[in-house]
Amino acid sequence: MDAPYHSGNTIEGKPARKIHEIDVQELFCPGMVLDMRPCAKPNTAFTIDELQAAIDAVGRPIEDGDAVMLRTGQER
């Protein structure tokens, strides 16, 4: 998990939280993994169409409160 503070010191105009400020209960929620490996290229953003294709492959839309994880294969 990456703390919001890692992306900048403010999020939506509010101070970004550090990892110790996130309650573990917030981490238990419905979610999905989008397999982005077929279109993952170093230093290249995913397109809307690529993201939508990965969502469609899961078989359900992203719902409010879902955690969305991107499987890029870049850990190799």
ChimeraX attribute file (.defattr): number of C-alpha atoms within 10 A of each C-alpha:
attribute: neighborCount
match mode: 1-to-1
recipient: residues
	/A:1	5
	/A:2	8
	/A:3	14
	/A:4	16
	/A:5	14
	/A:6	12
	/A:7	10
	/A:8	11
	/A:9	13
	/A:10	13
	/A:11	12
	/A:12	6
	/A:13	7
	/A:14	8
	/A:15	12
	/A:16	17
	/A:17	16
	/A:18	13
	/A:19	14
	/A:20	8
	/A:21	9
	/A:22	12
	/A:23	9
	/A:24	9
	/A:25	7
	/A:26	8
	/A:27	10
	/A:28	10
	/A:29	9
	/A:30	12
	/A:31	14
	/A:32	16
	/A:33	13
	/A:34	19
	/A:35	19
	/A:36	19
	/A:37	13
	/A:38	11
	/A:39	14
	/A:40	16
	/A:41	13
	/A:42	7
	/A:43	6
	/A:44	8
	/A:45	10
	/A:46	12
	/A:47	10
	/A:48	9
	/A:49	9
	/A:50	15
	/A:51	16
	/A:52	13
	/A:53	14
	/A:54	19
	/A:55	19
	/A:56	13
	/A:57	12
	/A:58	14
	/A:59	8
	/A:60	9
	/A:61	12
	/A:62	15
	/A:63	11
	/A:64	8
	/A:65	10
	/A:66	13
	/A:67	14
	/A:68	14
	/A:69	12
	/A:70	13
	/A:71	14
	/A:72	16
	/A:73	12
	/A:74	9
	/A:75	5
	/A:76	4
